Amino acid sequence: MLAFNHVYFSYPNQPLFSDLNIEISAGDFVFLIGKSGAGKTTLLQMIYMNIIPNSGNVKFEDFSSDSITSSMLPMLRRKLGIIFQDFKLLEDRNVFENVAFVLKVLGYSNKVIKRKVVHALTEVGLSHKQNNLPSELSGGERQRVAIARAIINEPAMILADEPTGNLDMQTAEEILEILKKINGKGASVLFATHNYDLVKKHEAKIIKIDDGKTFRVTLKKKSGEN
């Protein structure tokens, strides 16, 4: 489903990736870990091809970074749901309008938009908040809206960039459980985080970025840990 093949990338005067190789299969839930500045956000941007490798290639389904054109990018990005740490909600629009925005741009009918938005908000437990503005929500609720927006088009993969970075541990656990539920319904999830306490509580594939390369990691739970 997703592959990084011998990817090299540098920012000006800052080498980042050196012979990066990753494979993620359909239906996987994967934690992407690494210290601040290791390149987690850059790696995610390479998947939706906002950044192109200096050499090597990134392949997602039928799309490849070495042959993608600007006209193909919208088709690629409809297959991806992206969640940001800072939510990126439209502050002057209510919850329903924030989630509906993408569908309106794509030209869906009002009937279809209403059905899809209500379904997505129900999935994240916020159907009762659809008329609220973002300023009236807690941080966890704002992130739930962002998740609803990310799943509205039923993407093949969710890219979550530090989605719990601004949340307390209990709320972070709740957000993770929502994403695991979405994963259980078929969408792959790549969850970038530096919260190792959160990661080690859950069984999942783990990819660690260190010194420009990636490594598979297995974290064993402590005896008696749930």
C-alpha positions in Angstrom: 0.0 0.0 0.0 2.8 2.4 1.0 6.5 2.1 0.3 9.5 4.3 0.7 12.3 3.0 -1.5 15.9 4.1 -0.9 14.7 7.7 -0.1 17.3 10.4 0.4 16.3 13.9 1.4 18.0 17.0 2.6 16.9 20.5 3.5 19.5 23.2 2.7 22.6 22.5 4.8 20.6 19.9 6.8 20.7 16.2 5.7 17.6 14.4 6.9 17.0 10.9 5.3 19.6 8.6 4.1 18.5 5.4 2.3 15.1 5.4 4.0 13.0 2.2 3.4 9.5 1.6 4.7 6.6 -0.7 3.9 3.1 -0.4 5.3 0.3 -2.8 4.3 -3.4 -2.1 3.9 -5.1 -2.3 7.3 -1.9 -1.7 9.4 -1.8 0.5 12.5 1.7 1.9 12.8 3.3 4.2 15.3 6.0 6.5 13.9 8.3 7.6 16.6 11.5 9.6 16.9 12.9 12.6 18.7 11.9 16.2 17.8 13.6 17.1 14.4 14.0 13.5 13.4 11.8 14.0 10.3 8.4 12.6 11.3 6.4 15.5 9.8 8.6 15.5 6.6 8.0 11.8 6.2 4.2 12.3 6.4 4.4 15.2 3.9 6.2 12.9 1.5 3.2 10.5 1.6 0.8 13.2 0.4 3.6 14.4 -1.8 3.9 17.9 -0.6 7.6 17.1 -0.4 9.4 15.0 -3.0 12.6 13.0 -2.3 16.0 14.1 -3.7 16.4 10.5 -4.8 14.5 7.3 -4.4 10.7 7.3 -4.4 7.6 7.1 -2.3 4.7 5.0 -3.6 1.2 5.1 -2.3 -1.2 2.7 -4.1 -0.9 3.7 -7.8 0.9 7.0 -7.2 4.6 7.5 -7.2 6.7 10.5 -6.2 8.9 10.2 -9.3 5.9 10.4 -11.7 3.2 12.4 -9.9 2.0 15.6 -11.6 0.1 18.5 -10.0 -3.1 17.4 -11.7 -2.8 14.0 -10.0 -2.3 15.4 -6.4 -6.0 15.9 -5.7 -6.8 12.3 -6.6 -4.0 11.1 -4.3 -5.0 13.3 -1.4 -8.7 12.1 -1.5 -7.3 8.7 -0.5 -5.7 10.2 2.6 -7.1 11.7 5.7 -4.7 14.1 7.5 -4.8 15.0 11.2 -2.7 17.8 12.6 -1.5 18.6 16.1 -3.0 22.1 16.0 -6.3 20.9 14.6 -6.4 23.5 11.7 -10.1 24.2 12.1 -11.9 27.1 10.6 -12.7 29.2 13.6 -15.6 31.2 12.0 -17.5 28.0 11.0 -19.3 25.6 13.3 -18.4 21.9 13.7 -20.8 20.7 10.9 -19.4 23.3 8.5 -15.8 22.4 9.3 -16.4 18.7 8.5 -18.5 19.5 5.5 -16.1 21.9 3.9 -14.1 19.3 1.8 -17.3 17.7 0.5 -18.7 21.1 -0.6 -15.5 21.8 -2.5 -15.8 18.5 -4.2 -19.4 19.3 -5.2 -21.4 16.8 -3.2 -25.1 17.4 -2.9 -26.4 18.8 0.4 -28.3 15.5 1.1 -25.1 13.5 0.8 -23.1 16.0 2.7 -25.5 15.9 5.7 -25.5 12.1 5.7 -21.7 11.9 5.6 -21.1 14.6 8.2 -23.6 13.2 10.7 -22.0 9.7 10.2 -18.5 11.0 10.7 -19.4 13.1 13.8 -21.2 10.1 15.3 -18.1 8.0 14.8 -16.1 10.4 17.0 -18.9 11.0 19.5 -19.7 14.6 18.6 -23.0 14.5 16.7 -24.5 16.6 19.5 -21.9 19.4 19.0 -22.4 20.0 15.3 -23.7 23.6 15.8 -20.9 24.6 18.1 -18.0 26.8 17.1 -14.4 25.5 17.6 -13.9 28.1 20.4 -16.7 26.4 22.4 -14.9 23.0 22.4 -12.2 21.5 24.5 -8.9 20.5 23.0 -10.0 16.8 22.8 -13.3 17.8 21.1 -11.4 19.9 18.6 -9.2 17.0 17.7 -12.3 14.8 17.3 -13.7 17.3 14.8 -10.3 17.1 13.0 -10.6 13.3 12.9 -14.2 13.5 11.6 -13.0 15.8 8.8 -10.1 13.4 8.0 -12.4 10.3 7.7 -15.3 12.1 5.8 -14.1 10.8 2.4 -13.5 7.3 3.8 -9.8 7.4 3.0 -7.6 4.4 2.6 -5.0 5.8 5.1 -5.1 8.2 8.0 -1.9 10.3 8.6 -1.9 11.6 12.2 0.9 14.1 12.9 1.3 14.4 16.7 -2.5 14.3 17.1 -2.3 14.0 20.9 0.6 16.5 21.4 -1.5 19.2 22.9 -3.7 16.9 25.0 -3.5 15.4 28.5 -2.9 11.7 28.8 -6.5 10.7 29.4 -7.7 12.6 26.4 -4.8 11.3 24.3 -5.9 7.8 25.1 -9.4 8.6 24.0 -8.2 10.0 20.7 -6.0 6.9 20.2 -8.9 4.6 20.8 -11.0 6.5 18.2 -8.2 6.0 15.7 -7.9 2.3 16.5 -11.7 1.9 16.0 -11.3 3.6 12.6 -8.4 1.3 11.8 -10.6 -1.7 12.8 -13.0 -0.7 10.1 -10.4 -1.0 7.4 -8.4 2.3 7.1 -4.6 2.1 7.7 -3.3 4.5 10.3 0.2 6.1 10.6 0.4 7.8 14.0 3.4 10.0 14.4 4.2 10.8 18.0 7.0 11.4 20.6 4.7 10.2 23.4 6.5 7.0 24.3 4.3 6.5 27.3 1.3 6.3 25.0 3.0 4.0 22.5 4.2 1.4 25.0 0.6 0.9 26.3 -0.6 -0.4 23.0 0.3 -3.3 20.7 1.0 -2.0 17.2 3.8 -1.9 14.6 6.4 0.7 15.5 8.7 2.5 13.1 11.5 4.6 14.7 13.4 7.3 12.8 16.9 7.7 14.0 19.9 9.3 12.3 18.0 9.5 8.9 17.0 5.8 8.8 14.1 3.8 10.1 14.0 0.8 12.3 11.2 -1.6 13.3 10.8 -1.6 17.1 9.0 -3.9 19.4 8.1 -2.6 22.9 7.3 -5.2 25.4 4.7 -4.4 28.0 5.7 -4.6 31.7 4.4 -7.6 33.6 0.8 -7.1 34.7 0.4 -4.0 32.4 -2.9 -3.8 30.6 
